[in-house]
Amino acid sequence: MADRTSSSITIRSGKTEIMAVIADLEAYPKWASGIRDLTVQETGDDGRARLARLTFDGGPFSDTVGLRYEWGGDDHVHWELVEQGTVVTGLHGSYTLGEAGGGGEPATEVTYELAVDVRVPMIGMVKRKAEKRIIDSALKGLKRYVEG
């Protein structure tokens, strides 16, 4: 799972506000298309999710997986698969937030990286295109939700 797909977007808000939305995993179905349910199973000392179960509907297939989260304050979050689904066999993802230069109004560059492995054989180019579609949809949904 060395290859990751990545994309970035600038959101007119501060890192703290954006990370608060990202950390509210159970609200993902409101802004992240394809996510049907995200249930926190365990939280860390900071109150943020450590373990969660994700159910998604990815077009031709749906799946439920277990994820472990590691938080770096309001700068980044990383998650990885700890419980395979019927289709998904590997998953690594992250959001990284950085200051975006701008005129007076707070702005943050949000970068989303994702690598997914599935049981079904898939050509690398097709896999990256699917990852890119997931990433772009999530970033646009996050931007609409935060700025809306």
C-alpha angles and dihedrals in degrees: 000000000000096000115082129181117222139185137167138209134184116235123193097234140077125274093249093056094045094047089050088059092046091048092053092083096169090061093058094101087064094062111008110078115221095028109113099175139357115185123188111225100177135012131205129230089276091059093247124124118277097173128021142164117231125199115189138175106216101181107260093029143024128207145172120220139172119240135192118211131206118191128205099194111265092328103075149347127203127194134186138184116266098163120040122222128214091272107016114073100166136020134170123171143160145182117212120190123202135170113268116211114242149139109285100301116099113254131176131197109222117198120192120195123188139177120179130182122196135190092240113084108250133181111245093239092053091047093051091048090053091047090049091052091051092047096047092047092050094047093048091047091049091049093050092047096048097041096037 
